[in-house]
Amino acid sequence: MNNISRFNSLDEVGGQDQASQRGHPISRQLGTRSLVLVGLMGAGKSTVGRRLAQTLKLPFRDADHEIETAAGMTIPEIFAIHGEDHFRDGERRVIARLLQEGPIVLATGGGAFMNQETRSRIAEQGLSLWLKADLDILMRRVRKRTTRPLLQNPDPEGTMRRLMELRYPVYATADITIDSHEAPHDRVVADIVKALGEWFEKERQGSAAP
């Protein structure tokens, strides 16, 4: 149960959901591409992702949940027993497998998009959506949970600031940026749907240009 190599068994854990009826216009325009939510912990990727999936009538996958299921351990346990590098390697492989299920809505962990191979796979097989949030919003949200391995230190706010400095320039390369503000989640989902519509319109105009 505690063998991280069980990441390789993910195909048996979360098979492709063919039952979804992709009736939403955005879903039809996606084709086989997935929507991949990226951003720091506390940005709302999982909560917003679930609601977005419901709106678009697509399957929802949470990469962290799939990692825990495949490994038979919680993420804090994986960090404690195997270390962050081992976790990141498993995370990379899990996301690669999940992208093969497309189209889905996929919520990723905060560090996933920092991996160049993962970014390339997302670019090939999906659209990346950065849920961007200010420090105070992130800290209010993450303080509600005590299971964030990277924040288990005497200065969690300082750690979050450093993560923002390191990761925000990379997150900014995502296809679409959405402000994850303190509005109701349904409002954020509506913002995403609107932004996706605009993105696809630009894509159509680009393909139609001589």
ZAPANU-10559 format. One record per residue (C-alpha): z, x, y; residue in one letter. Coordinates in steps of 0.001 Angstrom, whole numbers, padded with zeros to 6 digits, always signed. Each point is the difference from the previous one (the first is absolute). Last residue first. Example, Ala and Ser with C-alpha at 12.3 -4.5 7.8 and 13.67 -1.06 7.14 Angstrom:
! ZAPANU-10559
+007140+013670-001060S;+000660-001370-003440A;
This chain:
! ZAPANU-10559
-044688-005403+034194P;+003406-001749+000288A;+000658-002678-002623A;+002440+002152-001985S;+001996+000730+003134G;+000043-003623+001091Q;+001252-001051-003426R;+002748+002642+000036E;+000987-001033+003522K;+000330-003601-001208E;+001987+001205-003014F;+002486+001750+002275W;+000321-003020+002296E;+000780-002265-002953G;+002480+002558-001304L;+001753+000094+003371A;+000325-003794+000017K;+001381-000028-003550V;+002463+002751+000912I;+001229-001792+003124D;+000455-003193-002042A;+002063+001977-002522V;+002140+001343+002849V;+000526-003553+001248R;+000947-001167-003503D;+002563+002798-000119H;+001818-001465+002984P;-000096+002258+003079A;+002235+003063+000141E;-002936+002378+000230H;-002155+001589-002672S;-002868+000929+002321D;-003204+000122-002059I;-002307+003007-000316T;-003298-000261-001902I;-002133+002543-001867D;+002858+002452-000435A;-000296+003365+001802T;+003066-000866+002088A;+002125+000217-003150Y;-000690+003736+000047V;+001119+000466+003623P;+003009-002257-000755Y;+001167+002064-002969R;+001596+003153+001350L;+001414-001248+003293E;+001083-003282-001605M;+001633+001836-002901L;+001887+002184+002467R;+001254-003049+001884R;+001059-001639-003276M;+001966+003086-000991T;+001749+000003+003367G;+000887-003648-000529E;+001320+000752-003495P;+002345+002735+001266D;+002772+000647-002562P;-002383-000214-002989N;-001273-002598-002474Q;-002968-000990+002141L;-002719+001543-002203L;+001375-001769-003076P;-000135-003519+001524R;+002228-002169-002210T;+002687-000967+002513T;-001788-003022+001442R;+000725-001992+003167K;-000032+003240+001991R;-003729+000181-000732V;-000804-003027+002156R;+001942+000842+003121R;-001223+003596-000252M;-003656-001024-000172L;+000290-002320+002992I;+001736+002666+002084D;-002587+002622-000943L;-003025-002050+001010D;-002302-001539-002604A;-003554+000545-001211K;-001288-001870-003044L;-003021+002125-000847W;-002723-001853-001891L;-002306+001987-002299S;-003164-001590-001367L;-000934+000495-003617G;-001691+001878-002811Q;-001589+003083+001553E;+002325+000342+002997A;+002992-000733-002225I;-001097+002692-002441R;-000403+002515+002822S;+003415-000811+001426R;+001544+000419-003461T;-001641+003396-000458E;+001210+001107+003427Q;+003618-000958-000694N;+001768-001096+003183M;-000974-003604-000730F;+002600-000165-002782A;+002955+001143+002080G;+001165-003376+001282G;-000441-001790-003306G;-003023-002206-000519T;-000583-003749+000239A;-003217-001059-001742L;-001922-003217+000634V;-002481-000287-002849I;-003766+000166-000518P;+000215+002142-001905G;+001644+000883-003313E;-001309+003595+000130Q;+002083+000505+003127L;+003096-000484-002130L;-000912+002935-002227R;-000461+002405+002913A;+003235-001304+001525I;+001885+000829-003206V;-001479+003490-000191R;+000987+000905+003566R;+003472-001461-000444E;+000519+002070-003146G;-000834+003182+001896D;+002187-001089+002899R;+002948-000613-002325F;-000298+003459-001526H;-000053+001541+003463D;+003011-002084+001075E;+002356+001178-002716G;+000263-000755-003727H;+003528-001306-000512I;+001139-000968+003502A;-003417-001044+001331F;-000785-002013-003149I;+003448-001593+000138E;-000495-000976+003657P;-003392-001479-001013I;+001569-002143-002691T;-000691+000902-003593M;-002096-001267-002913G;-002873+002193+001181A;-002713-002678-000171A;+002218-002728+001416T;+001340+002229+002762E;-003503+001132+000956I;-001290-003591-000018E;+002813-001047+002324H;-000747+002884+002369D;-003725-000805-000033A;+000536-003653+000918D;-002922-002060-001271R;-001216-003345+001309F;-002834-001978-001596P;-002365-001691+002467L;-000041-003523+001394K;-000597+001277+003551L;+003038-001777+001420T;+002125+000713-003069Q;-001000+003669+000083A;+000901+000193+003684L;+003371-001529-000723R;+000724+002544-002719R;-001221+002858+002171G;+002151-001060+002934V;+003125+000264-002131T;-001068+003186-001784S;-001388+001858+003013K;+002731-001008+002433G;+000154+003163+002116A;+003453+000796-001392G;-001132+003101-001838M;-002864+001574+001899L;-003584-001164-000117G;-002835-000938-002328V;-001371-003334-001197L;-003044+000214-002270V;-002500-002853-000042L;-002168+000310-003093S;-003776+000272-000313R;-001901-001832-002742T;-001785-002346+002408G;+002068+000111+003160L;-002245-002499+001756Q;+000929-002695-002494R;+003694+000656+000543S;-000426-000263+003771I;-001749-003364-000370P;+002914-001366-002084H;-001006-001503-003360G;+000862+002894-002248R;+001418-002107-002810Q;+002500+002219-001756S;+000004-000256-003784A;-001592+003395-000618Q;+003276+001827+000508D;-000638+003537-001159Q;+002681+001343-002297G;+003340+001180+001303G;+002156+001676-002640V;-002433+001034-002722E;-002245+001846+002451D;+003166+001576+001373L;+000589+001992-003158S;-000804+003335+001645N;+002992-000387+002303F;+001922+000285-003257R;-000244+003744+000571S;+003143-000416+002096I;+002015+000004-003188N;+003299-001795+000501N;-000749-002874-002375M;
